[in-house]
Amino acid sequence: MKRKIQRSMMTVLVLTLAVSYLLLTLFVYRQTLDIMEDGLAEEARYISRAVKISGESYLADMDAVDRETRVTLIDENGAVLYDSFGEEDSLENHATREEVQEALESGVGRDIRLSDTVGLEMFYYALRMDDGNVLRVARDMDTVWRTALNVLPFMAVTGVIMTVFAWGISRYLVGKLIHPINNLDLEEPLENDVYEEMAPLLERIDRQNKEKEQIEQMRKEFSANVSHELKTPLTSISGYAEIMMNGLVKPEDVQGFAERIYKEASRMITLVGDIIKLSKLDEGSVEVEKENVDLYQLAREICSRLAPQAEKKKVHLEVSGEHTEYFGIRQIIDEMIFNITENAVKYNKEGGKVSIWVGNTLQGRRVIVQDTGIGIPKEHQERIFERFYRVDKSHSRESGGTGLGLSIVKHGALLHHADISVESEPGKGTRMEINFH
C-alpha cells in the first residue's frame, strides 16, 4: 500500500510537470512569435519609408548589411521585382501567396509556411506600399523553436528537483498515514487514536469482535448443553442396564426397564439428529435446491404424520385455508412447520385442539399454528428460540423434547428470510405465525 501511494503521487507529479512543460513551451512559442511579428512589422514599415525616400536602390544597399531578413518587393500583379536572396529572376508569380493577397486587400498580410525557395519554415509579413507594390519581409522559424527548446533544460532541472522533493514528502506523508494503521489495537479498536476517516472501519471491527465473542459464548454454552443433554439419557441407560446386568431386576420388571432404556435411547437419537440439523444450518451445508412447495398440502402431510401422537394425547388436529406455493427448500420448511405443530401437540391439554391455517395475505404467504395448550409466560417468549431453552424443563423431558426444535425453526426462517411471531398466554394456548415474504 505504501509503495502504491508513493507511485501514485510520483505519477501525478510527472504528469503535472509534463503538462506544465507543454503549456510553458506553447506560451513561450506564442510570445516569441508575437515578438517576431512585431519586429518584422516594424522592419517592414522602416524599409517602406526608406524606399519611398531613397528609391528601390535602398534595397540593394540594405542587402549588403542584413542577411537574416529576406526582403521581397512584389508588384500589384504578383511579379517579383526584387528579392534579397537574388532569386527574383527565377521566382514564380506571387499573386497567389496568402500574405500578398491579404496585403493587397487590407494593407497588411501574414502567413507561416514552408518556403519552396529556401526549404525552411518561414514567417512572412507583407505591407502594401503607397505605390501599390507589396513589400514582404520574412524570417525562418528556427528562432522560435530554439527559444521554446531552451526552456527544456530549465524544466528538466526543475523536474528532477521537484521529483526528489516530492519523493521525500510522499514518503513522509505515507509513513505518517500508515503508522496508525500498523499500530492498531484490533482487540480494542475504539480505543485507538486515529484520524476520523478510520472511525467507520474501527466501529465495524468492534461490532465484528462483539459478534465473535457472542458466537464463541454461544458455542461454549452449546457444547456444555450438548454434553449435559447427552449425559442424562446415557446415565439413565447405563444405570438401567447395570441393574439388569447384575440380576437385580425381577422378571416381571424387565419389560419396564427395557421400555425406559428404549425411551432414553430414542430421546438421545432425536437429540443427536437435531444437533446435526442445527450444525448443518450453522455451517450453511444444507442442500439449497429450491422448489415450489405447496404449503397447504405440506401442512396436511405433517398432520398425518403427527396423527398417532395427537390421538394418543386426544388432541384434535385440523388444517384450513387455501393452496399456496412458496419457492424454498422443502426439507427445511417441513422441519419448521413440523416442529411448531409437534410442540403444539406435546404441550397441549388432553382433549385439546391444534389448528393450522395456510393462505396468502398482503404481507406474504402465511402459516399459522394455534393450540389450546399450556401457553408460554410473557417473560419466556423471547427466549424460546434459543438452543436448549425450556420453559418447563421437567415437562419437556417427560414429553421427549430436546430443546432444539424451535432453534431449527428460527434458523430455517433466517434461511428463507421469513418472519416468526408468537402470541401466548399461560393456560389459554399459543399462536405462532410464519410469514414467508
VOGU-3710 file (C-alpha; in Angstrom, 3 decimals, decimal comma):
1> mkrkiqrsmm> 0,000/0,000/0,000  2,851/2,342/0,908  4,596/1,830/-2,431  1,320/2,121/-4,306  0,575/5,520/-2,743  4,110/6,737/-3,476  3,883/5,548/-7,070  0,554/7,332/-7,458  1,974/10,583/-6,090  5,035/10,360/-8,364
11> tvlvltlavs> 2,834/9,630/-11,377  0,732/12,704/-10,635  3,906/14,794/-10,284  5,400/13,575/-13,586  2,132/14,227/-15,413  1,922/17,694/-13,842  5,478/18,514/-14,944  4,821/17,218/-18,461  1,655/19,284/-18,820  3,421/22,323/-17,325
21> yllltlfvyr> 6,288/21,971/-19,789  3,881/21,665/-22,702  1,895/24,733/-21,624  5,067/26,732/-20,943  6,518/25,760/-24,335  3,328/26,847/-26,088  3,335/30,105/-24,127  6,987/30,852/-24,967  6,360/29,889/-28,601  3,390/32,250/-28,807
31> qtldimedgl> 5,291/35,060/-27,101  8,327/34,626/-29,374  6,069/34,543/-32,406  4,389/37,773/-31,337  7,779/39,388/-30,801  8,923/38,216/-34,250  5,769/39,566/-35,856  6,174/42,925/-34,135  9,813/43,052/-35,229  9,018/42,189/-38,845
41> aeearyisra> 6,169/44,735/-38,919  8,450/47,449/-37,604  11,176/46,467/-40,055  8,711/46,439/-42,969  7,488/49,950/-42,109  11,063/51,217/-41,789  12,119/49,734/-45,155  8,933/51,053/-46,803  9,694/54,617/-45,650  13,326/54,299/-46,749
51> vkisgesyla> 12,316/53,032/-50,203  9,859/55,901/-50,531  12,640/58,380/-49,770  15,669/56,750/-51,455  14,039/54,588/-54,089  14,439/50,895/-54,758  18,223/51,272/-54,741  17,960/51,294/-50,948  17,059/47,611/-51,058  20,351/46,684/-52,700
61> dmdavdretr> 22,300/48,759/-50,135  20,407/47,123/-47,252  21,014/43,635/-48,714  24,711/44,062/-48,125  24,146/44,742/-44,431  21,239/42,441/-43,326  21,272/38,835/-44,496  18,962/37,430/-41,755  15,791/39,028/-43,042  14,606/38,128/-46,519
71> vtlidengav> 13,102/41,149/-48,292  10,945/40,785/-51,380  9,299/43,538/-53,472  6,215/42,412/-55,416  4,119/44,485/-57,808  0,337/44,594/-57,677  0,123/41,825/-60,317  2,284/39,417/-58,295  5,538/39,759/-60,261  8,687/39,734/-58,111
81> lydsfgeeds> 10,614/42,998/-58,633  13,296/42,347/-56,049  14,420/39,557/-53,676  17,260/39,965/-51,183  18,345/36,375/-51,830  18,900/37,262/-55,503  16,206/34,920/-56,790  13,870/37,466/-58,417  14,567/36,292/-61,964  13,675/32,664/-61,175
91> lenhatreev> 10,771/33,213/-58,794  7,279/32,493/-59,988  4,399/34,924/-59,745  3,456/35,611/-56,081  -0,099/36,769/-56,653  -1,440/33,568/-55,070  0,593/33,895/-51,890  -1,747/34,340/-48,930  0,160/37,175/-47,278  0,385/39,036/-50,627
101> qealesgvgr> -3,349/38,695/-51,265  -4,144/39,945/-47,744  -1,779/42,896/-48,154  -3,343/43,904/-51,494  -6,822/43,673/-49,986  -6,348/45,116/-46,476  -2,890/46,666/-46,478  -1,231/44,046/-44,251  -0,817/40,280/-44,635  0,929/37,475/-42,755
111> dirlsdtvgl> 1,497/33,724/-43,125  3,646/30,875/-41,805  4,612/28,104/-44,226  7,449/26,082/-45,665  9,363/28,104/-48,258  9,867/26,348/-51,583  12,833/28,583/-52,274  14,962/28,136/-49,120  13,392/24,909/-47,797  12,699/26,363/-44,303
121> emfyyalrmd> 9,565/27,205/-42,368  9,217/30,972/-42,669  7,168/33,744/-41,111  6,040/36,171/-43,825  4,873/39,739/-43,201  3,617/41,763/-46,191  2,884/45,518/-46,340  1,197/47,372/-49,199  3,160/50,482/-50,144  1,766/53,796/-51,365
131> dgnvlrvard> 2,663/52,995/-54,987  0,606/49,780/-54,865  3,580/47,422/-54,652  3,847/44,948/-51,780  6,914/44,856/-49,561  7,358/41,452/-47,928  9,832/40,626/-45,142  10,411/37,109/-43,799  12,481/35,213/-41,271  12,829/31,493/-40,641
141> mdtvwrtaln> 11,027/29,981/-37,629  14,171/28,335/-36,252  14,459/31,134/-33,692  11,001/30,432/-32,330  11,587/26,687/-31,898  15,061/27,257/-30,482  13,611/29,617/-27,880  10,996/27,031/-26,934  13,583/24,270/-26,671  15,743/26,465/-24,458
151> vlpfmavtgv> 13,067/26,022/-21,796  13,664/22,249/-21,748  16,872/22,195/-19,637  15,281/24,514/-17,087  12,200/22,303/-16,887  14,333/19,164/-16,669  16,327/20,523/-13,715  13,126/21,744/-12,083  11,534/18,333/-12,694  14,420/16,484/-11,044
161> imtvfawgis> 14,360/18,795/-8,026  10,583/18,531/-7,713  10,688/14,748/-8,115  13,252/14,333/-5,335  11,338/16,751/-3,130  8,007/15,049/-3,853  9,500/11,601/-3,194  10,698/12,756/0,219  7,371/14,417/1,043  5,364/11,419/-0,156
171> rylvgklihp> 7,493/9,042/1,908  6,982/11,190/4,989  3,236/11,598/4,447  2,683/7,930/3,611  4,645/6,898/6,701  2,529/9,226/8,812  -0,605/7,845/7,170  0,351/4,190/7,620  1,721/4,458/11,171  -1,666/4,487/12,971
181> innldleepl> -2,836/1,544/10,837  0,260/-0,525/11,617  -0,217/0,109/15,324  -3,945/-0,574/15,571  -5,152/-2,451/18,618  -7,693/-4,742/16,992  -8,762/-6,152/20,340  -9,961/-2,704/21,471  -10,491/-0,880/18,142  -12,441/2,058/19,581
191> endvyeemap> -9,559/2,899/21,939  -7,201/3,745/19,043  -6,246/7,379/18,491  -6,563/7,692/14,703  -7,957/10,124/12,142  -11,732/10,310/11,889  -11,883/8,704/8,420  -10,986/5,373/10,053  -13,822/5,550/12,574  -16,337/3,558/10,433
201> lleridrqnk> -13,750/0,789/9,920  -12,926/0,585/13,620  -16,607/0,585/14,563  -17,187/-2,303/12,153  -14,226/-4,223/13,600  -15,610/-3,602/17,088  -19,010/-4,955/16,038  -17,385/-7,996/14,488  -15,352/-8,592/17,654  -18,501/-8,472/19,762
211> ekeqieqmrk> -20,286/-10,789/17,351  -17,378/-13,224/17,513  -17,454/-13,094/21,304  -21,168/-13,777/21,296  -20,751/-16,644/18,856  -17,905/-18,074/20,911  -20,007/-17,796/24,069  -22,930/-19,470/22,298  -20,639/-22,278/21,166  -19,373/-22,807/24,691
221> efsanvshel> -22,912/-22,848/26,057  -23,998/-25,139/23,231  -21,128/-27,559/23,922  -21,921/-27,564/27,630  -25,624/-28,102/26,965  -24,961/-30,875/24,448  -22,698/-32,625/26,957  -25,325/-32,311/29,656  -28,225/-33,350/27,430  -26,366/-36,397/26,121
231> ktpltsisgy> -25,068/-37,323/29,554  -28,562/-37,531/31,071  -30,009/-40,280/28,800  -26,661/-42,104/28,696  -26,543/-42,161/32,515  -30,105/-43,485/32,648  -29,395/-46,158/30,019  -26,164/-47,157/31,765  -27,883/-47,285/35,143  -30,817/-49,396/33,971
241> aeimmnglvk> -28,519/-51,730/32,013  -26,203/-52,161/35,031  -29,119/-53,091/37,285  -30,338/-55,642/34,733  -26,807/-56,976/34,207  -26,380/-57,584/37,956  -29,662/-59,507/38,076  -31,294/-57,035/40,428  -34,456/-56,760/38,311  -37,388/-59,025/38,917
251> pedvqgfaer> -38,561/-60,896/35,793  -41,868/-59,066/35,814  -39,969/-55,679/35,844  -37,643/-56,409/32,926  -40,107/-55,091/30,351  -40,462/-51,802/32,251  -36,690/-51,352/32,446  -36,338/-52,188/28,745  -39,034/-49,648/27,931  -37,194/-46,974/29,887
261> iykeasrmit> -33,938/-47,789/28,123  -35,733/-47,628/24,768  -37,272/-44,228/25,569  -33,946/-42,769/26,691  -32,179/-44,175/23,609  -34,920/-42,762/21,349  -34,608/-39,399/23,043  -30,833/-39,443/22,530  -31,234/-40,377/18,846  -33,675/-37,480/18,388
271> lvgdiiklsk> -31,279/-35,136/20,185  -28,322/-36,159/18,024  -30,478/-35,744/14,904  -31,479/-32,223/15,947  -27,860/-31,316/16,725  -26,807/-32,485/13,258  -29,588/-30,428/11,658  -28,548/-27,304/13,558  -24,882/-27,832/12,699  -25,736/-28,069/9,010
281> ldegsvevek> -27,803/-24,887/9,225  -24,966/-23,073/11,046  -22,371/-24,173/8,516  -24,620/-23,470/5,548  -24,148/-27,012/4,308  -27,864/-27,662/3,869  -28,850/-28,651/0,353  -30,118/-25,437/-1,189  -32,050/-26,951/-4,044  -35,225/-24,891/-4,047
291> envdlyqlar> -38,584/-25,818/-5,484  -42,198/-24,688/-5,409  -43,666/-26,000/-2,161  -47,447/-26,232/-1,643  -47,633/-25,061/1,991  -51,237/-26,220/2,431  -50,518/-29,733/1,165  -47,346/-29,873/3,283  -49,329/-28,923/6,410  -51,805/-31,755/5,724
301> eicsrlapqa> -48,938/-34,248/5,350  -47,422/-33,096/8,638  -50,757/-33,514/10,405  -50,999/-37,061/9,031  -47,534/-37,850/10,449  -48,460/-36,401/13,840  -51,896/-38,025/13,944  -50,801/-41,054/16,088  -49,129/-38,764/18,603  -52,148/-36,451/18,698
311> ekkkvhlevs> -54,560/-39,351/19,001  -52,598/-40,750/21,914  -52,982/-37,448/23,721  -56,571/-36,968/22,480  -55,692/-33,740/20,684  -57,739/-32,776/17,631  -55,716/-31,720/14,539  -57,197/-29,697/11,679  -55,912/-27,807/8,598  -57,753/-24,943/6,867
321> gehteyfgir> -57,014/-22,225/4,365  -56,036/-22,493/0,723  -53,376/-23,974/-1,524  -50,449/-21,545/-1,813  -46,970/-22,147/-3,178  -43,642/-20,821/-1,943  -40,253/-21,212/-3,673  -37,963/-22,629/-0,990  -36,179/-25,647/0,452  -38,888/-28,247/1,078
331> qiidemifni> -36,956/-30,185/3,749  -36,334/-27,071/5,868  -39,891/-25,734/5,544  -41,170/-29,190/6,534  -38,958/-29,128/9,664  -40,204/-25,658/10,573  -43,935/-26,422/10,376  -43,469/-29,916/11,855  -41,568/-28,689/14,938  -44,102/-25,952/15,718
341> tenavkynke> -47,035/-28,323/15,239  -45,365/-31,099/17,271  -44,818/-28,663/20,150  -48,469/-27,625/19,899  -49,426/-31,290/20,362  -46,867/-32,083/23,079  -47,699/-29,104/25,277  -51,444/-29,263/24,775  -54,088/-30,301/27,239  -55,779/-33,655/26,962
351> ggkvsiwvgn> -58,738/-33,235/24,635  -57,263/-30,004/23,277  -57,092/-28,724/19,735  -54,388/-27,718/17,222  -55,413/-25,809/14,089  -53,193/-24,874/11,131  -54,218/-22,129/8,695  -52,359/-21,607/5,400  -53,020/-18,827/2,907  -51,999/-15,623/1,136
361> tlqgrrvivq> -52,046/-12,251/2,901  -50,979/-8,730/1,971  -47,708/-9,348/3,836  -46,978/-12,633/2,036  -47,693/-16,351/2,378  -48,559/-17,215/5,953  -48,733/-20,371/8,077  -50,493/-20,022/11,448  -50,381/-22,769/14,094  -52,719/-22,254/17,057
371> dtgigipkeh> -53,269/-24,540/20,037  -55,232/-24,692/23,275  -52,236/-25,821/25,316  -50,488/-24,702/28,478  -49,188/-21,446/26,931  -45,898/-19,611/27,388  -45,328/-16,919/30,030  -44,509/-13,470/28,642  -41,006/-13,376/30,124  -40,052/-16,591/28,294
381> qeriferfyr> -41,447/-15,784/24,850  -38,328/-14,002/23,568  -36,026/-16,878/24,574  -37,920/-19,933/23,365  -35,919/-19,973/20,106  -32,609/-20,299/21,964  -30,905/-23,670/21,895  -31,813/-25,991/24,777  -34,022/-23,317/26,316  -37,033/-24,860/28,057
391> vdkshsresg> -39,870/-23,084/29,802  -40,665/-26,194/31,882  -37,613/-28,466/31,891  -39,274/-31,408/33,658  -42,312/-31,368/31,379  -40,076/-31,067/28,280  -38,035/-34,133/29,182  -41,120/-36,135/30,032  -42,573/-35,336/26,615  -39,329/-36,237/24,850
401> gtglglsivk> -38,346/-32,673/23,928  -34,724/-31,872/23,129  -34,908/-28,071/23,407  -33,670/-27,668/19,831  -36,878/-27,781/17,800  -37,599/-24,041/17,831  -33,913/-23,242/17,202  -34,237/-25,227/13,979  -37,385/-23,214/13,185  -35,500/-19,941/13,750
411> hgallhhadi> -32,582/-20,972/11,505  -34,984/-22,133/8,815  -36,749/-18,777/8,920  -33,439/-16,914/8,564  -32,523/-19,117/5,624  -35,808/-18,233/3,883  -35,879/-14,579/5,036  -39,159/-15,317/6,831  -40,595/-13,750/9,995  -41,860/-15,615/13,070
421> svesepgkgt> -44,211/-14,108/15,642  -45,505/-15,580/18,916  -48,657/-14,763/20,882  -49,305/-16,763/24,008  -50,958/-16,644/27,399  -50,476/-19,225/30,157  -53,401/-21,622/30,307  -55,009/-20,283/27,115  -52,739/-21,598/24,383  -50,211/-20,331/21,864
431> rmeinfh> -50,389/-18,849/18,374  -47,298/-18,959/16,141  -47,122/-17,380/12,679  -44,552/-17,908/9,937  -44,677/-15,209/7,286  -42,892/-16,132/4,045  -42,246/-12,934/2,045
//
